[in-house]
Amino acid sequence: MAKTKSKSATYNPKNTWKYDLKKNGVLYLIFLIPFTFLLIFKYIPMVGILMAFQDYKVAKGLFGSPWVGLDKFKELFAGAQFGYAFRNTVYMALLNLTLGFIIPVILGLLISQVRNKRRSRVVQTFTYMPYFVAPVVVCTLAKEFLKEGGAITMFLTMFGLPNQNWLAVNSPVFWFINCFLGIWQGAGYGAIVYIAAINGIDQNLYEAACIDGASRWQRLWNITIPSIVPLVVMMFTMQIGLVFMTGFDKVLLLYMPTTYEFSDCLSTYTYRMAFSSGNDFSLSTASGLLQSIIGTLLLIFGNKMSEKATKMSLF
């Protein structure tokens, strides 16, 4: 009798999977769309990682090609241009992690300080519009502006710099061109998330600070910035993990064989290995796998560092 009562007391039809499916069926159906996309285009293709450990031949297929172990990684590290590509990737990554990351944060803070809401929306619209310009258009404009006799080149000559094609100069100047193009195109769009976070701060805090006589700078420093620090830490941690994967499109459209020493990066190096005359898919897969491993390690390292420094972490 006691057992029967206990079972009837604990049984709740609302805890069954059928009830949950009936109640949240639409949400599960919506979730099914991105899940299917990730499964087909992200997880199933991961089987191709096996090519990094094979001498892959298209005719023999993925499971018929001979295994070579780590030979492709040794060949990758011994490549004449791998050292340049890795060095350039590191320097461009550092620029993106400093200038490329902090400028959207500063832009978001500045836009949030515009008192006139209409002007604020206009400024915000104009700053994130470049994000929707195709990279090929951005790079074409950059080539026109930076070529010999181009608008930016002629402006630089006013400060004593030479009249030359800056994209054809085999020097670290390419790193800064790539960084500033990324900032111009993505700073406004990247600032949206910070503007949204700032708008979500409790306005009572600002009113109380105004009553206490705090200036705009004091309210910004003591209320706004501390309130968005968790978001900044989260975005920075994610940026660390992705920094080795970004910039492929602009580099591919801007660089040239004469500037490979300072313009080539791991992504473009991988692309050339896969689609060059030799079509060494195994070597390109090894290069791509190396980037993924480095990105994962950087993500874990960045998360641990942010946890120690700010007591906040992404995971």
N, C-alpha and C positions, 0 to 999 in steps of 0.2 A: 504493500500500500504506500509506504513511504517512498519507494523507488519510483512508482508510477507518478506520484505527486511531484517528485523532484524533476522528472523528465518533462512533465507538462508545464512545470513552472519555468524551466529554462528554455523551452522551445519557443522560438519567435519566428513566425513566417517571414518577417522583414529582414532576417539575417541570412536568408537563402540566396543563392546565386541567381535563381530564376526571378526573384523579386527585384534584385539589383539590376539585372539585365533589362527587365521591363521598365524600370524607372529611369535608367541612364542609357537606354539603348541608342538614343540619338548621339550622345557623347562618344560612345564606343564606335559608332559608325563614322563619326568625324575623325576620331583618332586612327581609324583603320586606313585612311588615305595617306597621311604622312608615314605611318608604319610600313605600308606597302612600298612606298617610294624608297624609304631607307633600306628596306630589305632587298629590293631589286637592284638599286643603283649604288648602295654603300656596302652592305654586308656580304651578299653573294659574290661580288667581284673581288672580295678579299682573298678568295681562293687563288687568285693570280699572284699572290705573294710567293707561291712556290717557284715561280720563274726566277726569282733571285738566287735560288740554289740549284738551278739547272742551266744546261747549255740549250736554251729553248730553241726549238725548230718548229716553225709553223706547220710543216708537213707532218711532223710526228705528234703534235698536240701537247697539251699540258701534262698528261700522264704518260706520254711515250718518250719525252725528251730525256736524255741522260742526266743524272745527278752529278753535280760538280762540287757540292758543299759550299765552302766560303771562297772559292776561287774568284767569283765575280766581284766580291767585295775587295779582295786583294788587287784585282785588276782596276777596280774603281779608284782605290787609294793611290795606285801607282800611275794613274793617268796624268799626262802632262798638264792638263788644264783644270784638274780637280782642285788643286791647291788654290788657284786663282778664284775659282767659283766659290769654294768654301769661305775664303777670306772676304770676298766681296759680299757674300750673303751675311756674314757676321757683322760687317760694318753697316750695311744697309739695314739690318735688323736693329742694331743699336740706335741708329738715327730714327727709325720708326717707333722704337720704344721710348725715346726721349721727346724729340720735337713732334713726331707724328702722334704721340699719345696725349701730351700735355696741352697742345693747342686746342683740340676740341673741348677740353675741360675749361680752359680759360675763356674760349668763345662762348660756351654755355653760361658761364658766370657773368660775362659782360652783357649778353643779351638779356639775362634775367634782371639786370639792373636798369634797363630802359623803362622809365616810368610810364610812358605812353604805350599802351598795349597795342595800338594800331601800328605804330612805328616798330615795335618789337616784332610783330608778326611779319611785317614787310622785310625787315632785316633778316629774320630767320628764314624766310622764303628764298631770298636772294643768296643766302649762304649755303643752303643745301641743294639748290638747283644744279650746280656742277656735278653732283653725284649721279644724276640721271643722264649725263653726257657719256656716250660710248667711249671706252678707252682708246679706240682707234682714232676717234675725232680729237681727243685730248692730245694724243701723241703726234698727230698730224699738225695740229696748231703749234705744239712745242717745237717741232722740226722747223716750221716756218719762222717762228719768233727767234729761235736760237741759231739759225743758219747765218752764214756770212752776209751781212747787210740786213738781217732781220731786225724787228722792232726792239726786242730785248737786247740784242747784241749791240745795236747802235746806241741804246741807252747806256750800256756798260762802258762803251768807248768814251763817254763823257767823264768817266772816272779814271781814265788812263788804261783801261783794259783793251786787249787787242781785238780787232775786227776779224773774227774767225767763227767757224762752225763749232760751237761748244760741244755738240754731241759727237763730233769726230775727234775730240781731244782725248787721247789715251791717258787719262789722269783721274784721280778721285773725284773730280768735279761731277762725274756721272752719278755718284752716290747722292750728292746733294740735289741734283736735278730730279732724280727719281723720287727722293723724299718730298721735295716741295710740290711736285706734281700730285703726289698722293695726298698731301695736306690740302692743296687747293680743291681737289675733287672730293675729299671725304671728311674734311673738318666740320662743315656745316651739318652734314648728315649725322656724324658722330656726336655732335653737340645736342641732338634732339633728346637723347636719353637723359642727359644731365639737366636740360631745361625742364623736362617732365618731372624729374626727381625734385628739383628746386621748387616747382609749382606745387608739389605735394607736401611741402613743409607746413606745419601748423602756423597759420598767420598770427595766432595769439602770441607766439614767441616774439615776433617782430613788433607787435603792438606793445608788449611789455617792455621790450628793449627801448622803444621810442619814448615811453613814459619815463624810463630811467635816464634818458638823455643820451643814448648811444647814437653815434653817427652812422652813416651808411657803410663806411669802411668797417666799423666795429661790428655792425650787424652781419656784414658779409663774412668777416673773419671768425666771429664767435658763434654764429648760428648757421649760416648757409653752408660754409665749407665743412664743419664737423658733421652736418646732417647728411652730406653726400659722400663722406669718406668711405662707408661700406660699399657703395656702388662703385666708386673709383677703384677700390681694391679689387673688387670682383672683375671689373672690366680689364684692369691691368693684368690680373692673373690669366684671364682668357687670352689677352693679347700676347703674353709671353709664349703660350703654347702654340699660337698660330703664326708667330713672327717669321718663322722659317718657310712658311707656305705662301706668303703673300708677295705681291709685286711681280708675278710672272708675266702678266699681260703687258704691262708697261715696259718692262725690260725687254721682252721679246720684240716689241714694236719699235724700240728706240736704239737698241744696240746694233753693232755691226762688227764683222770679223776683225777689223783693225783695232777695235776697242775692247775685245774680249778680256784682256788682262785686268780691266777695272770695271767692266760692265756685266760680265757673265756671272750668273748665280746658279745655285743648285737646281732650281726648277728649270731654267733654260738649258742647263747642261744635261739634265735628264731628258728633256724634250729632244735635243739634238742626238743623244745616244739612241733614242727609240726610233727616230725618223730620218737618220742620216743614211748614207749609201749602204752602210753595213747592216742597218736595222737590228742593232743588238738590243733586243727587248729584255734579255736577262740583266744586262748591265744597267739599263735604265730602271728596271724594277728594283735592283739593289740600291740605286741612288735614291729612288722614291721611298723605299723602306727605311733607309738611313735617315731621311728627313723626318719621317713619322716617329722614329725612335727618339731622335733629338727633341722634337716638339713635345712628345709625351714626357720626357725627362725634365724639360724646361717647365712644363706645366706643373709637375709634381714639386719641383724645386721652388718655383714661384709661389705655390700655394703654401708650402712649409714656411717660407720666409715671411709671407704676409701674416701667417698665423702667429709667428713669433714676434713680429714687429708691431702688429695692430690688434692681436687677439681675435682676428677675423680671418675666415678662410672660405674658399669656394666649395670645398668638400672635406 
